[in-house]
Amino acid sequence: MTGWLDGRRALVVGAGSGIGRAVVDAFLEEGARVAVLERDPDKCAALREALPEVPVTVGDATARQANDDAVTATVAAFGGLDVLVNCVGIFDFYRGVSELEADLIDDAFDEMFRTNVKSHLHSVRAALPALRAAKTADSTGVVLLTESTSAHYPGRGGVLYVSSKFAVRGLVTALAHELAPDVRVNGVAPGGTLNTDLRGLTSLGLDGRRLDDTPDRAAELAGRVPLQIALSGRDHAWTYVFLASERARGITGGVVHPDGGIGVKS
């Protein structure tokens, strides 16, 4: 690929590691100007050191103000905003409803949906005026939300994670309908991913646990899909590049599945 995103101005939310970080790199390689919103100050410092040309906003994507600040910084730096990507997420390590203590459900539900769903709503709402202003006769604003194989197939997360990703799937459908023809909205539903910092819920005492710490992670991921490959954030990032580009200008309300073919597994 060369120059698929030339001239595009993007904001990546949750860009400090994993898929979000890979999207930043891929967008830059394809000619986009990129700004980021990231909660972790250490990850923000690493981004600033590695990519001094990238405006970095430190803030919690589940809060309105952080998203407003990130959009303001993006527009100030680039003169507008064409593409919003949200890669924020948290995991529940496959907890079924029978494994959730009843007195933890309220806090766990609130944390999961605040992180995995409300952050998407806040980022889209904050970016919407700039995305609408970016529409021209030849292009539209673009929103890309990160779903998961969990939004389409059982067994890839616990009851809270799966239901939150189904909610993101619903956001894609509802927003694509509402925001057309000014803004295209699509989802990316990655399968299991190597080298992520996806962590568990604090309310369940899982915040010190990373999904990538699973023993034999690469072999486990490759063994569950027909293509027998373990995908990285960089593998997924090219799907975001395509959907952000004008080569995807006829696609909205859809989802692409970079998941090794799990949907055809017998």
Residue pairs with C-beta under 8 A, 6 or more apart in sequence:
1 29
1 30
1 238
1 241
2 30
3 30
3 31
4 30
4 31
4 241
4 242
4 245
4 247
5 27
5 30
5 31
5 32
5 83
5 241
5 244
5 245
6 30
6 31
6 32
7 31
7 32
8 27
8 31
8 32
8 33
8 82
8 83
8 244
8 245
9 32
9 33
9 35
9 74
9 78
9 79
9 80
9 81
9 82
9 83
9 134
10 27
10 32
10 33
10 34
10 35
10 81
10 82
10 83
10 84
10 85
10 244
11 34
11 35
11 36
11 37
11 70
11 71
11 74
11 81
11 83
11 84
11 85
11 123
11 127
12 20
12 23
12 24
12 27
12 34
12 35
12 36
12 37
12 85
12 87
13 20
13 36
13 37
13 61
13 67
13 70
13 84
13 85
13 86
13 87
13 88
13 119
13 123
14 20
14 37
14 38
14 39
14 61
14 86
14 87
14 88
14 89
14 119
15 21
15 23
15 24
15 36
15 37
15 38
15 47
15 87
16 36
16 38
16 39
16 40
16 43
16 44
16 46
16 47
16 197
17 40
17 43
17 196
17 197
18 87
18 193
18 195
18 196
18 197
18 198
18 233
19 87
19 146
19 190
19 193
19 196
19 233
19 236
19 237
20 36
20 38
20 85
20 87
20 88
20 233
21 47
21 233
22 232
22 233
22 234
22 236
22 237
23 85
23 87
23 233
23 236
23 237
23 240
24 34
24 36
24 47
24 51
24 54
25 234
25 237
26 234
26 237
26 238
26 240
26 241
27 34
27 83
27 237
27 240
27 241
27 244
28 34
28 51
28 54
30 241
30 245
32 83
32 244
33 53
33 77
33 78
34 54
35 54
35 55
35 56
35 57
35 70
35 73
35 74
35 77
35 78
36 44
36 47
36 54
36 55
36 56
36 57
36 70
37 57
37 59
37 61
37 66
37 67
37 69
37 70
37 123
38 44
38 47
38 56
38 57
38 58
38 59
39 58
39 59
39 60
39 61
39 66
41 58
44 56
44 58
47 54
47 56
48 54
48 56
55 73
55 74
55 76
55 77
57 66
57 69
57 70
57 73
59 65
59 66
59 67
59 69
59 70
60 66
61 67
61 86
61 88
61 119
61 122
61 123
62 88
62 114
62 115
62 118
62 119
62 122
63 122
64 122
64 125
64 126
66 122
67 122
67 123
67 125
67 126
67 127
68 126
70 123
70 126
71 81
71 126
71 127
71 130
74 81
74 130
75 81
75 130
80 130
80 133
80 134
81 127
81 130
81 131
81 134
81 141
82 131
82 134
82 139
82 141
82 142
83 141
83 142
83 143
83 144
83 244
84 123
84 124
84 127
84 131
84 141
84 142
84 143
84 144
85 144
85 146
85 240
85 244
86 119
86 120
86 123
86 124
86 143
86 144
86 145
86 146
87 146
88 115
88 116
88 119
88 120
88 123
88 146
89 115
89 116
89 146
89 148
89 198
90 111
90 112
90 115
90 116
90 198
90 199
90 200
90 201
91 157
91 161
91 198
91 199
91 200
91 201
91 206
91 211
92 108
92 112
92 157
92 158
92 159
92 160
92 161
92 200
92 201
92 204
92 206
93 158
93 200
93 204
93 206
93 209
93 211
94 157
94 158
95 158
95 159
95 160
95 204
96 158
96 159
97 159
99 158
100 108
100 159
100 160
100 204
104 203
104 204
107 203
108 160
108 201
108 203
108 204
109 160
110 203
111 201
111 202
111 203
112 160
112 161
112 164
112 201
113 164
113 167
115 164
116 161
116 164
116 165
116 167
116 168
117 164
117 167
117 168
117 171
120 145
120 168
120 171
121 171
124 143
124 145
124 171
124 175
127 141
127 143
128 179
128 183
130 141
131 141
131 142
131 143
131 182
131 183
132 141
132 182
132 183
134 140
134 141
135 141
135 181
135 182
135 183
138 246
139 246
139 249
140 181
140 182
140 183
140 184
140 249
141 179
141 182
141 183
141 184
142 183
142 184
142 185
142 186
142 243
142 244
143 175
143 179
143 183
143 184
143 185
143 186
144 185
144 186
144 187
144 188
144 240
144 243
144 244
145 168
145 171
145 172
145 185
145 186
145 187
145 188
146 168
146 187
146 188
146 190
147 165
147 168
147 169
147 172
147 187
147 188
147 189
147 255
148 156
148 157
148 161
148 165
148 168
148 189
148 190
149 156
149 189
149 190
149 191
149 192
149 257
149 259
149 262
150 156
150 157
150 161
150 162
150 165
151 162
151 165
151 166
151 168
151 169
151 187
151 189
151 255
152 169
152 189
152 255
152 257
152 263
153 262
153 263
154 162
156 162
156 191
156 192
157 165
160 201
168 187
169 187
169 189
169 255
172 185
172 186
172 187
172 253
172 254
172 255
173 253
175 183
175 185
176 184
176 185
176 186
176 252
176 253
176 254
177 253
179 185
180 252
184 248
184 249
184 251
184 252
185 252
185 253
186 243
186 248
186 251
186 252
186 253
186 254
186 255
186 256
187 254
187 255
187 256
188 236
188 239
188 240
188 243
188 255
188 256
188 258
189 255
189 256
189 257
189 258
189 259
190 231
190 236
190 258
190 259
191 221
191 225
191 231
191 257
191 258
191 259
191 260
191 262
192 220
192 221
192 224
192 230
192 231
192 259
193 221
193 231
193 232
193 233
193 236
194 212
194 217
194 218
194 221
194 230
194 231
194 232
194 233
195 212
195 232
195 233
196 210
196 211
196 212
196 233
197 210
197 212
198 210
198 211
198 212
199 206
199 207
199 208
199 209
199 210
199 211
200 206
200 207
200 208
200 209
201 207
214 220
217 230
218 230
219 230
221 229
221 230
221 231
221 260
222 228
222 229
222 230
222 260
224 260
224 262
224 265
225 259
225 260
225 261
225 262
225 265
226 260
226 261
226 262
226 264
226 265
227 260
227 261
228 260
229 260
231 258
231 259
231 260
235 258
236 258
239 256
239 258
242 248
242 256
243 251
243 256
257 263
